[in-house]
Amino acid sequence: VIWMTQSPSLLSASTGDRVIISCRMSQGISSYLAWYQQKPGKAPELLIYAASTLQSGVPSRFSGSGSGTDFTLTISCLQSEDFATYYCQQYYSFPPTFGQGTKLEIK
Amino acid sequence: EVQLVESGGGVVRPGGSLRLSCAASGFTFDDYGMSWVRQAPGKGLEWVSGINWNGGSTGYADSVKGRFTISRDNAKNSLYLQMNSLRAEDTALYHCAREGKATVTTWWFDPWGQGTLVTVSS
């Protein structure tokens, strides 16, 4: 099983800020990483797959980077609708596993 | 519009059984693998089980292997999860989720259903 460390677990920021969420793997996974956004009471929504490919319909202020063991999700200019919880997920090896989540809250 | 709607959740005693269903619409169901992913109250996401497009290949998390069985009925555009020998730690919101791309196994998921709540309690 691949272990994932997502940080920070809680992030306070303001509208307009640029924020970065990190996801570190216990072993290399090439670019087999996805990012999801989940709002309270809602299903997770895919933002990015293959570490940096933006899913259709996702705003361009979201971007992903990294390969191997270290990955980041960047939101370039926070909007009010971006305050949510974010999860990374590796799909390099079975079973697919998720990070612990980062809750992005309004400062 | 692609839709996934889960049903079948409820309260069950430890050791009991439940069968979850997921009704799919808005896409060609038998072009896609499907999975179940659960979320314990206030916790993160845990992949539970997955199945390929024709049901010929399935996989399970170690935490549910031997107790849960995933299946699908492509004629009914439906996915199922038979859960036996339920434990308190199985309490969670169970989401069904579609594979990210048609005809291939990706193990990333889009979209997800809203989920059905399973509570295991005496």
Interface residues (C-beta under 8 A of the other chain):
Chain A: A34 Y36 K42 A43 P44 E45 L46 Y49 Q55 Y87 Q89 Y91 F94 P95 P96 T97 F98 G99 Q100 G101
Chain B: G44 L45 E46 W47 G59 A61 D62 H95 G100 T106 W107 W108 F109 D110 P111 W112 G113 Q114 G115
